[in-house]
Amino acid sequence: VRGLCPLKQILHQKGDNTLIFEARFESGNLQKVIKVNEFEYQLTLRTDLYTSRHTQWYYFQVSNMQAGMPYRFTIVNFTNRNSLYKRGLRPLLYSEADAKEHKVGWRRTGSEIKYYKTNAGQDGRQYFSLTWTFQFPHDLDTCYFAHCYPYTYSNLQEYLVAISKDPLKSMFCKIHILCHSLAGNIVYVLTITNPPKSGKGTKRKAVILTARVHPGETNSSWIMKGFLDYILGDSGTAQLLRDNFVFKVVPMLNPDGVIVGNHRCSLTGQDLNRKYRSYGKKCYPSIWYTRNMIKRVMGERDIFLYCDIHGHNRKQNVFMYGCERKKQAKGPHVHPRDFPLLLSKSCPDKFSFTDCRFRVGKSKEGTGRVVMWKMGINNSYTLEAS
């Protein structure tokens, strides 16, 4: 989808300072722009493919700008009633000129930011607008705006190639193909553990980590990258963890959604994190193969922990959703609150135990966290990051 390179738009007469917008690139999302006046533009986002909803993720290019002028952008078709834009979140800007000249990458931008209910809507769905004022740093630059720091499928592939070429890391990190997505993209699975030392026949427990089931939650990929950087590093703690555990990692569960710039769904127009009970191997291959891989691992060794990494659009902090029965059994590693509590003790500035929840609501029955818990993994979590 949208694999062809965009034709160079030659729409402008000399002296025409209308901005040129483009989003036909990997993970891009923008559907339509209306010029309201010289420095004001109204933007409409594309819904997730084959749905009429999920407008949240945006990522687009802008060129032909004038520096130092107060531009105003308004995105008019958000569907979430609440947003972190009401609580200080600002859009991200990337300037190619600043990156080249000053090594400055993505940065937050904008003032007079408002997120508000509009009079518009569609199919009984209420629309909300996000508006902000800003200035471009350079004349005739090429700039990008995004909802959250982009992390594309190509970024992941480059990262995995670097691991496979590293003679040391490739000894304890094996990269395999878990399956192919609907569009034929590879879904990778990594197995990370130190080679067993001779004479040590202890059975290592497994830790399962997955990320990026929702394409617009790019921060989940950055957290996964942070974890991988750490566990593949040469610190004493990383060595100890690799000696004692087998890590099974699926870094991008929904590559198709990531590539086309969806916010929540795969190419079936479905939320894959509601499909862990489904036996639709053809429709939801990454979910089917992940569940099967976990079942296979359970047959070989104990699974100490399962965690699916997400980003949250409306809540602050980093926290976890776990699962517990009304009457919880007593015993070591049995209480699902133990692990998040320890996490909050070891990094109180980064993890909030008070934001954690352990209820299993009806709408969450098909999520990875609940299905893995019902399969017998007691420490089964969703990690959410603002």
C-alpha positions as CSV (number, residue, x, y, z in Angstrom):
1,V,0.0,0.0,0.0
2,R,1.3,3.4,-1.1
3,G,4.7,1.8,-2.0
4,L,5.3,4.1,-5.0
5,C,7.4,7.1,-4.5
6,P,5.3,10.3,-4.6
7,L,5.6,12.4,-7.8
8,K,7.4,15.7,-7.2
9,Q,4.6,18.2,-6.9
10,I,5.1,21.1,-9.2
11,L,2.1,23.2,-8.3
12,H,3.7,26.5,-7.4
13,Q,4.3,29.6,-9.4
14,K,7.4,31.6,-8.4
15,G,6.6,33.6,-5.3
16,D,3.8,31.3,-4.2
17,N,4.5,30.6,-0.5
18,T,1.8,28.0,0.0
19,L,3.2,25.1,2.1
20,I,3.6,21.7,0.3
21,F,2.5,18.7,2.4
22,E,3.5,15.1,1.8
23,A,2.8,11.8,3.8
24,R,3.2,9.1,1.2
25,F,6.2,7.5,2.9
26,E,6.8,4.8,5.5
27,S,4.5,5.3,8.6
28,G,3.2,8.6,7.2
29,N,-0.4,9.7,7.9
30,L,-2.2,12.8,6.5
31,Q,-5.2,12.7,4.2
32,K,-6.1,16.3,3.3
33,V,-5.0,19.9,3.9
34,I,-7.0,23.1,3.4
35,K,-5.3,26.4,3.3
36,V,-7.5,28.8,5.4
37,N,-5.3,31.9,4.9
38,E,-1.7,32.7,4.3
39,F,-0.3,31.1,7.5
40,E,-3.2,28.9,8.6
41,Y,-3.9,25.3,7.5
42,Q,-6.7,22.8,8.4
43,L,-5.5,19.2,8.4
44,T,-7.5,15.9,8.2
45,L,-5.9,12.6,9.2
46,R,-6.5,9.3,7.4
47,T,-8.4,6.7,9.4
48,D,-6.8,3.2,9.9
49,L,-7.1,1.3,6.6
50,Y,-10.5,-0.4,6.1
51,T,-12.0,1.3,9.1
52,S,-13.8,4.6,9.6
53,R,-12.0,5.4,12.8
54,H,-8.7,5.5,14.8
55,T,-7.5,9.0,13.9
56,Q,-4.7,9.7,16.3
57,W,-1.3,9.0,14.7
58,Y,0.0,11.7,12.4
59,Y,3.4,11.9,10.6
60,F,3.9,14.2,7.6
61,Q,6.4,16.3,5.7
62,V,6.1,20.1,5.0
63,S,8.2,22.2,2.7
64,N,8.2,25.7,1.0
65,M,8.0,27.5,4.4
66,Q,9.1,31.0,5.5
67,A,11.1,31.1,8.7
68,G,10.0,33.1,11.7
69,M,6.4,33.5,10.6
70,P,3.6,32.3,13.0
71,Y,1.9,29.4,11.3
72,R,-1.2,27.8,12.7
73,F,-2.1,24.1,12.1
74,T,-5.4,22.5,13.2
75,I,-6.0,18.8,12.9
76,V,-9.8,18.5,12.8
77,N,-10.8,14.8,13.0
78,F,-9.5,13.3,16.2
79,T,-12.0,10.9,17.8
80,N,-10.7,10.6,21.4
81,R,-12.6,12.7,23.9
82,N,-9.6,13.2,26.1
83,S,-6.0,13.7,25.3
84,L,-2.6,14.5,26.8
85,Y,-2.6,17.6,24.6
86,K,-4.8,19.0,27.3
87,R,-2.1,18.3,29.9
88,G,1.1,19.7,28.3
89,L,1.8,17.4,25.4
90,R,3.2,19.2,22.3
91,P,3.6,18.0,18.7
92,L,7.0,16.9,17.5
93,L,9.0,18.8,14.8
94,Y,12.0,17.6,12.8
95,S,14.0,20.1,10.7
96,E,16.4,18.6,8.0
97,A,18.4,21.8,8.1
98,D,18.8,21.7,11.9
99,A,19.7,18.0,11.8
100,K,22.4,18.6,9.2
101,E,23.9,21.9,10.6
102,H,23.4,21.4,14.4
103,K,22.8,17.7,14.9
104,V,19.3,18.5,16.3
105,G,16.7,15.8,15.9
106,W,13.1,15.6,16.9
107,R,11.9,18.3,19.3
108,R,8.6,19.4,20.9
109,T,7.2,22.5,19.4
110,G,4.1,24.8,19.5
111,S,2.3,27.3,21.7
112,E,-1.4,28.2,22.2
113,I,-2.1,24.4,22.0
114,K,-5.7,23.5,22.4
115,Y,-7.6,20.2,22.2
116,Y,-11.3,20.8,22.0
117,K,-14.7,19.4,20.9
118,T,-16.0,20.6,17.5
119,N,-19.4,20.7,15.9
120,A,-18.3,18.2,13.3
121,G,-18.6,14.4,13.4
122,Q,-19.3,11.4,11.2
123,D,-21.3,8.1,11.6
124,G,-22.5,9.3,15.0
125,R,-18.9,9.9,16.0
126,Q,-17.9,13.2,17.6
127,Y,-14.8,15.0,16.3
128,F,-12.2,16.8,18.3
129,S,-9.6,19.3,17.1
130,L,-6.0,19.9,18.0
131,T,-4.6,23.3,17.2
132,W,-1.1,24.9,17.7
133,T,0.9,27.9,16.6
134,F,4.6,27.6,15.8
135,Q,7.5,29.0,13.7
136,F,9.7,27.1,11.3
137,P,13.4,27.6,12.1
138,H,14.6,28.0,8.4
139,D,13.4,29.2,5.1
140,L,12.6,26.6,2.4
141,D,13.6,23.8,4.8
142,T,12.1,20.2,4.7
143,C,10.3,19.6,8.1
144,Y,8.3,16.8,9.6
145,F,5.6,16.7,12.2
146,A,4.6,13.6,14.3
147,H,2.4,12.6,17.2
148,C,5.2,10.6,18.9
149,Y,8.8,9.9,18.0
150,P,8.6,7.7,14.8
151,Y,10.0,4.2,14.8
152,T,9.5,2.5,11.5
153,Y,9.8,-1.1,10.3
154,S,13.0,-0.1,8.5
155,N,14.4,1.2,11.8
156,L,13.8,-2.2,13.3
157,Q,15.4,-4.0,10.4
158,E,18.5,-1.8,10.5
159,Y,18.7,-2.5,14.2
160,L,18.4,-6.3,13.8
161,V,21.0,-6.3,10.9
162,A,23.5,-4.5,13.3
163,I,22.9,-7.2,15.9
164,S,23.4,-10.1,13.4
165,K,26.7,-8.5,12.2
166,D,28.1,-8.1,15.7
167,P,30.2,-11.2,16.4
168,L,29.7,-11.0,20.2
169,K,26.0,-10.2,20.3
170,S,25.1,-12.8,17.7
171,M,26.5,-15.5,20.0
172,F,23.7,-15.0,22.5
173,C,21.0,-13.3,20.4
174,K,19.5,-15.5,17.7
175,I,17.1,-13.8,15.2
176,H,14.5,-15.9,13.6
177,I,11.4,-15.5,11.4
178,L,8.3,-16.0,13.5
179,C,5.9,-15.7,10.5
180,H,5.0,-13.4,7.7
181,S,2.3,-10.7,8.0
182,L,-0.7,-10.4,5.7
183,A,1.3,-8.1,3.4
184,G,4.3,-10.5,3.5
185,N,6.5,-8.6,5.9
186,I,8.6,-10.6,8.3
187,V,7.6,-10.8,12.0
188,Y,10.8,-11.4,13.9
189,V,11.4,-13.3,17.1
190,L,14.7,-13.0,19.1
191,T,16.0,-15.6,21.5
192,I,18.5,-14.1,24.0
193,T,20.4,-16.2,26.5
194,N,24.1,-17.0,27.2
195,P,25.3,-20.4,26.0
196,P,25.1,-22.8,29.0
197,K,28.4,-23.4,30.8
198,S,29.6,-27.0,30.8
199,G,28.3,-29.1,33.7
200,K,25.5,-26.6,34.5
201,G,22.3,-28.3,33.7
202,T,19.9,-25.9,35.4
203,K,16.7,-25.2,33.5
204,R,16.4,-21.5,32.8
205,K,13.0,-19.8,33.1
206,A,11.7,-17.9,30.2
207,V,10.7,-14.2,29.9
208,I,8.5,-13.3,27.0
209,L,8.4,-9.7,25.7
210,T,6.3,-8.3,22.8
211,A,5.8,-4.8,21.5
212,R,4.1,-2.6,18.8
213,V,0.8,-4.4,18.4
214,H,-0.7,-0.9,18.1
215,P,1.2,0.9,15.3
216,G,0.6,4.5,16.6
217,E,2.2,3.7,20.0
218,T,5.8,4.2,18.8
219,N,7.1,4.7,22.3
220,S,6.6,0.9,22.8
221,S,9.3,0.4,20.1
222,W,11.6,2.8,21.8
223,I,11.2,1.0,25.2
224,M,11.8,-2.3,23.4
225,K,15.0,-0.9,21.9
226,G,16.1,0.4,25.3
227,F,15.5,-3.1,26.7
228,L,17.4,-4.8,23.9
229,D,20.3,-2.3,24.2
230,Y,20.5,-3.2,27.9
231,I,20.1,-7.0,27.7
232,L,22.6,-7.3,24.8
233,G,25.1,-5.1,26.7
234,D,28.2,-6.2,28.6
235,S,27.2,-5.0,32.1
236,G,27.3,-7.5,34.9
237,T,23.5,-7.4,35.4
238,A,22.9,-8.1,31.7
239,Q,25.3,-11.1,31.9
240,L,23.6,-12.4,35.0
241,L,20.1,-12.1,33.4
242,R,21.3,-13.9,30.3
243,D,22.8,-16.6,32.5
244,N,19.6,-17.2,34.4
245,F,16.8,-16.6,31.8
246,V,15.9,-17.3,28.2
247,F,14.3,-14.1,26.7
248,K,11.9,-14.6,23.8
249,V,11.3,-11.2,22.2
250,V,8.8,-10.2,19.4
251,P,9.8,-6.6,18.8
252,M,7.0,-5.6,16.2
253,L,3.8,-7.6,16.2
254,N,2.0,-5.4,13.6
255,P,4.5,-4.4,10.9
256,D,1.8,-3.8,8.2
257,G,0.0,-1.3,10.4
258,V,3.3,0.4,11.2
259,I,4.3,0.7,7.5
260,V,1.0,2.2,6.3
261,G,0.7,4.7,9.2
262,N,-2.2,3.1,11.1
263,H,-2.9,4.1,14.7
264,R,-4.4,0.9,16.1
265,C,-5.3,-1.8,13.5
266,S,-3.7,-4.3,11.2
267,L,-4.7,-4.6,7.5
268,T,-7.8,-6.5,8.5
269,G,-9.1,-3.3,10.1
270,Q,-9.0,-5.2,13.5
271,D,-7.3,-4.5,16.8
272,L,-4.8,-7.4,17.1
273,N,-4.7,-7.1,20.9
274,R,-8.2,-8.4,21.0
275,K,-7.5,-11.5,18.9
276,Y,-5.4,-13.7,21.2
277,R,-8.4,-16.1,21.6
278,S,-8.9,-16.3,17.9
279,Y,-7.8,-19.2,15.8
280,G,-7.6,-17.0,12.6
281,K,-4.1,-18.1,11.6
282,K,-4.6,-16.5,8.1
283,C,-6.1,-13.2,9.3
284,Y,-3.9,-12.6,12.4
285,P,-0.7,-14.6,11.7
286,S,1.6,-12.7,14.2
287,I,-0.9,-13.3,17.0
288,W,-1.5,-16.9,16.2
289,Y,2.2,-17.7,15.9
290,T,3.1,-15.7,19.0
291,R,0.6,-17.6,21.1
292,N,1.8,-20.9,19.6
293,M,5.4,-20.0,20.3
294,I,4.5,-19.3,23.9
295,K,2.7,-22.6,24.3
296,R,5.8,-24.4,22.9
297,V,8.1,-22.6,25.4
298,M,5.7,-23.5,28.3
299,G,6.2,-27.2,27.3
300,E,9.9,-26.8,27.6
301,R,10.4,-24.5,30.7
302,D,8.6,-22.3,33.3
303,I,7.7,-18.9,32.1
304,F,8.6,-16.4,34.8
305,L,7.0,-13.3,33.1
306,Y,5.1,-12.2,30.0
307,C,4.9,-8.5,29.2
308,D,3.4,-6.7,26.2
309,I,4.6,-3.1,25.8
310,H,2.2,-0.3,24.8
311,G,1.9,3.5,24.8
312,H,-1.0,5.3,26.4
313,N,-2.6,8.4,24.8
314,R,-4.5,9.7,27.8
315,K,-2.7,8.8,31.0
316,Q,0.6,10.0,32.4
317,N,3.5,7.9,33.8
318,V,4.7,4.4,33.2
319,F,2.6,1.7,34.8
320,M,1.3,-1.9,34.4
321,Y,-2.0,-3.7,33.9
322,G,-1.9,-7.2,35.5
323,C,-4.4,-9.9,36.3
324,E,-5.6,-11.3,39.6
325,R,-8.4,-13.5,40.8
326,K,-10.7,-12.2,43.6
327,K,-9.1,-14.8,45.9
328,Q,-5.4,-14.8,45.2
329,A,-3.3,-17.8,46.2
330,K,-0.4,-17.3,48.6
331,G,3.1,-18.3,47.7
332,P,6.4,-17.1,46.1
333,H,6.1,-15.4,42.7
334,V,2.3,-15.9,42.8
335,H,1.0,-12.5,43.6
336,P,0.7,-10.4,40.4
337,R,1.3,-7.2,42.3
338,D,4.8,-8.2,43.4
339,F,6.7,-7.6,40.2
340,P,5.2,-4.1,39.5
341,L,5.8,-3.2,43.2
342,L,9.5,-4.2,43.0
343,L,9.8,-2.2,39.8
344,S,8.4,0.9,41.4
345,K,10.8,0.5,44.4
346,S,13.8,0.1,42.1
347,C,13.0,3.1,39.8
348,P,10.4,5.3,41.6
349,D,11.1,8.2,39.3
350,K,10.2,6.2,36.2
351,F,7.5,3.7,37.3
352,S,4.2,4.5,39.1
353,F,2.7,1.6,41.1
354,T,-0.3,3.7,42.1
355,D,-1.4,3.9,38.4
356,C,-1.2,0.0,38.1
357,R,-4.5,-1.9,37.7
358,F,-5.2,-5.6,38.2
359,R,-8.8,-6.0,37.2
360,V,-9.7,-8.3,34.2
361,G,-12.6,-6.4,32.5
362,K,-14.8,-8.1,29.9
363,S,-13.5,-6.0,27.1
364,K,-10.0,-7.2,27.8
365,E,-10.7,-10.9,27.5
366,G,-8.9,-11.2,24.1
367,T,-5.8,-9.3,25.1
368,G,-2.4,-10.9,25.3
369,R,-2.1,-10.2,29.0
370,V,-5.4,-12.0,29.9
371,V,-5.0,-14.9,27.5
372,M,-1.5,-15.7,28.7
373,W,-2.6,-15.4,32.3
374,K,-5.4,-17.9,31.6
375,M,-2.9,-20.2,29.9
376,G,-1.0,-20.3,33.3
377,I,1.5,-17.4,33.2
378,N,0.9,-15.8,36.6
379,N,3.1,-12.7,36.0
380,S,1.3,-11.6,32.8
381,Y,1.3,-7.8,32.1
382,T,0.7,-4.9,29.8
383,L,3.3,-2.2,30.3
384,E,1.9,1.2,29.5
385,A,4.0,4.3,28.9
386,S,2.7,7.9,28.6
